[in-house]
Amino acid sequence: MKRKFGDRANWRRISRRRFACRYVESEKFTGYITLYTIYNLKEPLWKHYGTHTYRIADKGYSWLQYFPKNSHYIVTAMFDEKQEIIQWYIDTCKTQGVTEQGVPWFDDLYLDIVVLRNGEVFLLDEDELEEALARGVITKEDYMLATTTAREVLHAINAHTFPYFLMSLDHRKRLFENGDFRRKT
């Protein structure tokens, strides 16, 4: 299982970035929200989903990430240089926390969901989850947690009750563009 950090400090592709983090408590969301803005990088990052190819990291791109309190998933809304949504990426996770420096982290459980801006939904890395179980990297309970979490998120997406799509569009403008977000490293 791999621990992933919101500030992506070890991401070698990026040579200049800005990371901001804020804890939010509201009726709609409680947890950490981070914004990772890319200013310079070695080369863009492209991803393929079905018949589509998307650039998800380049100069001027930003990733708005949600770490919902007491949840087993993390949501990343990826925006291009025009601040238009590219995709939402949902990681299943075993646990999440915050470093002493105030950087949110999560222990990735391999299974991911991608929702493209056109509404297409993809469940990813089922093979990685199966392999992790077979190699003993995760327990049967971890496996069940990942599959149950993914099933619940997919159900919420299909029922149009997954709140992060509209929330991320609103937060990207309101919390970040208006300077209401505190910068960290």
C-alpha positions as a printed NumPy array, in Angstrom:
array([[  0.   ,   0.   ,   0.   ],
       [  1.355,   3.391,  -0.948],
       [  1.021,   6.559,   1.148],
       [  0.254,   9.609,  -0.991],
       [  0.638,  13.23 ,   0.108],
       [ -1.435,  16.233,  -0.949],
       [  1.609,  18.406,  -1.605],
       [  3.142,  15.865,  -4.025],
       [  6.581,  16.974,  -2.781],
       [  8.248,  13.939,  -4.396],
       [  6.677,  14.431,  -7.851],
       [  9.828,  14.891,  -9.945],
       [  7.941,  15.88 , -13.106],
       [  7.076,  19.238, -11.518],
       [  9.881,  21.785, -11.105],
       [  7.821,  24.754,  -9.83 ],
       [  4.529,  24.526,  -7.986],
       [  2.352,  26.059,  -5.309],
       [  0.562,  24.091,  -2.627],
       [ -2.213,  25.508,  -0.476],
       [ -4.208,  23.706,   2.198],
       [ -7.247,  24.547,   4.278],
       [ -9.399,  22.724,   6.814],
       [-13.102,  23.323,   6.215],
       [-16.074,  22.588,   8.469],
       [-19.463,  23.192,   6.895],
       [-22.803,  21.494,   6.314],
       [-21.674,  20.37 ,   2.855],
       [-18.094,  19.318,   3.612],
       [-15.784,  18.698,   6.55 ],
       [-12.136,  17.895,   5.991],
       [ -9.073,  19.204,   4.214],
       [ -9.121,  20.852,   0.808],
       [ -5.851,  21.37 ,  -1.021],
       [ -4.899,  23.156,  -4.204],
       [ -1.825,  22.08 ,  -6.142],
       [ -0.935,  24.537,  -8.927],
       [  1.655,  23.674, -11.566],
       [  3.884,  26.494, -12.835],
       [  6.659,  24.541, -14.525],
       [  7.246,  20.883, -15.386],
       [  9.51 ,  18.645, -17.419],
       [  6.722,  17.355, -19.662],
       [  2.919,  17.248, -19.646],
       [  1.134,  14.206, -18.233],
       [ -1.358,  12.452, -20.541],
       [ -3.879,   9.757, -19.583],
       [ -5.955,   7.443, -21.761],
       [ -9.499,   6.39 , -20.858],
       [-11.347,   4.267, -23.384],
       [-10.95 ,   6.044, -26.718],
       [-10.071,   9.388, -25.106],
       [ -6.685,  10.935, -24.347],
       [ -6.514,  13.795, -21.85 ],
       [ -3.704,  16.03 , -20.675],
       [ -4.1  ,  16.192, -16.896],
       [ -0.913,  18.037, -15.876],
       [  0.735,  20.972, -17.622],
       [  1.739,  24.584, -17.009],
       [ -1.103,  26.5  , -15.403],
       [ -3.042,  23.355, -14.445],
       [ -4.332,  22.898, -10.91 ],
       [ -5.601,  19.998,  -8.857],
       [ -8.198,  20.668,  -6.173],
       [ -8.202,  17.775,  -3.74 ],
       [-10.738,  16.812,  -1.065],
       [ -9.876,  14.754,   2.002],
       [-13.354,  14.201,   3.511],
       [-13.248,  13.518,   7.242],
       [-13.923,   9.865,   8.154],
       [-14.158,   8.756,   4.51 ],
       [-12.408,   6.033,   2.565],
       [-11.979,   8.023,  -0.61 ],
       [-10.166,  11.144,  -1.788],
       [-11.491,  13.298,  -4.632],
       [ -9.222,  15.229,  -7.003],
       [-10.746,  17.737,  -9.433],
       [ -8.253,  18.468, -12.207],
       [ -8.448,  21.824, -13.997],
       [ -6.645,  23.067, -17.12 ],
       [ -4.94 ,  26.451, -17.553],
       [ -8.339,  28.064, -18.311],
       [ -9.643,  26.694, -14.988],
       [-12.012,  24.369, -16.824],
       [-12.548,  20.902, -15.404],
       [-10.77 ,  18.029, -17.141],
       [-11.778,  15.183, -14.86 ],
       [-12.498,  14.075, -11.32 ],
       [-10.32 ,  11.297,  -9.944],
       [-11.52 ,   9.363,  -6.9  ],
       [ -8.993,   7.228,  -4.998],
       [-10.174,   4.602,  -2.542],
       [ -8.129,   4.649,   0.649],
       [ -7.715,   2.725,   3.862],
       [ -6.906,   5.676,   6.08 ],
       [ -6.057,   9.335,   5.842],
       [ -4.335,  11.818,   8.097],
       [ -2.195,  14.938,   8.29 ],
       [  1.572,  15.298,   8.782],
       [  3.057,  17.454,  11.539],
       [  3.606,  20.081,   8.828],
       [ -0.142,  20.126,   8.041],
       [ -0.021,  18.17 ,   4.772],
       [ -2.929,  15.737,   4.248],
       [ -2.068,  12.158,   3.213],
       [ -3.878,   8.906,   2.46 ],
       [ -3.033,   5.207,   2.181],
       [ -4.096,   4.265,  -1.34 ],
       [ -6.198,   1.119,  -1.837],
       [ -5.525,   0.887,  -5.585],
       [ -9.127,   1.016,  -6.863],
       [ -9.934,   4.333,  -8.568],
       [-12.819,   5.993, -10.363],
       [-12.447,   8.611, -13.09 ],
       [-15.315,  10.849, -14.167],
       [-14.622,  12.823, -17.325],
       [-16.139,  16.241, -17.958],
       [-18.447,  14.644, -20.541],
       [-19.904,  12.428, -17.793],
       [-18.212,   9.141, -18.742],
       [-17.235,   7.04 , -15.739],
       [-14.355,   4.554, -15.544],
       [-13.481,   2.113, -12.754],
       [ -9.702,   1.66 , -12.801],
       [ -7.028,  -0.634, -11.409],
       [ -9.155,  -3.626, -10.437],
       [ -6.19 ,  -5.746, -11.552],
       [ -3.848,  -3.862,  -9.185],
       [ -6.258,  -4.445,  -6.292],
       [ -6.456,  -8.188,  -7.094],
       [ -2.656,  -8.411,  -7.374],
       [ -2.139,  -6.574,  -4.053],
       [ -4.468,  -9.066,  -2.353],
       [ -2.78 , -12.062,  -4.003],
       [  0.7  , -10.834,  -2.928],
       [ -0.46 , -10.157,   0.633],
       [  0.169,  -6.4  ,   0.367],
       [ -3.407,  -5.819,   1.552],
       [ -5.772,  -7.924,   3.64 ],
       [ -9.127,  -9.356,   2.594],
       [-10.682,  -6.609,   4.774],
       [ -8.748,  -3.935,   2.832],
       [ -9.939,  -5.519,  -0.419],
       [-13.556,  -5.456,   0.765],
       [-13.186,  -1.857,   1.96 ],
       [-11.919,  -0.771,  -1.459],
       [-14.644,  -2.574,  -3.413],
       [-17.432,  -1.475,  -1.064],
       [-16.23 ,   2.135,  -1.135],
       [-15.999,   2.137,  -4.943],
       [-19.473,   0.601,  -5.222],
       [-20.937,   3.264,  -2.882],
       [-19.234,   6.114,  -4.775],
       [-20.391,   4.731,  -8.149],
       [-23.94 ,   4.458,  -6.787],
       [-23.83 ,   8.096,  -5.604],
       [-22.487,   9.195,  -9.003],
       [-25.225,   7.308, -10.872],
       [-27.887,   8.675,  -8.502],
       [-26.543,  12.231,  -9.026],
       [-25.941,  12.615,  -5.294],
       [-22.131,  12.723,  -5.323],
       [-21.595,  16.315,  -4.154],
       [-18.004,  16.887,  -5.284],
       [-18.687,  17.72 ,  -8.926],
       [-20.538,  20.983,  -8.345],
       [-18.732,  21.659,  -5.068],
       [-15.315,  21.553,  -6.75 ],
       [-16.373,  23.979,  -9.475],
       [-17.675,  26.393,  -6.834],
       [-14.669,  26.   ,  -4.532],
       [-12.165,  26.449,  -7.351],
       [-13.569,  29.911,  -7.97 ],
       [-14.715,  31.045,  -4.55 ],
       [-12.032,  29.708,  -2.211],
       [ -8.978,  30.068,  -4.397],
       [ -9.405,  32.864,  -6.901],
       [-10.587,  35.354,  -4.331],
       [ -7.46 ,  34.932,  -2.204],
       [ -9.438,  33.343,   0.63 ],
       [ -7.099,  30.364,   0.737],
       [ -4.017,  30.266,   2.941],
       [ -0.783,  29.218,   1.323],
       [  1.468,  26.509,   2.727],
       [  4.893,  25.733,   1.21 ]])
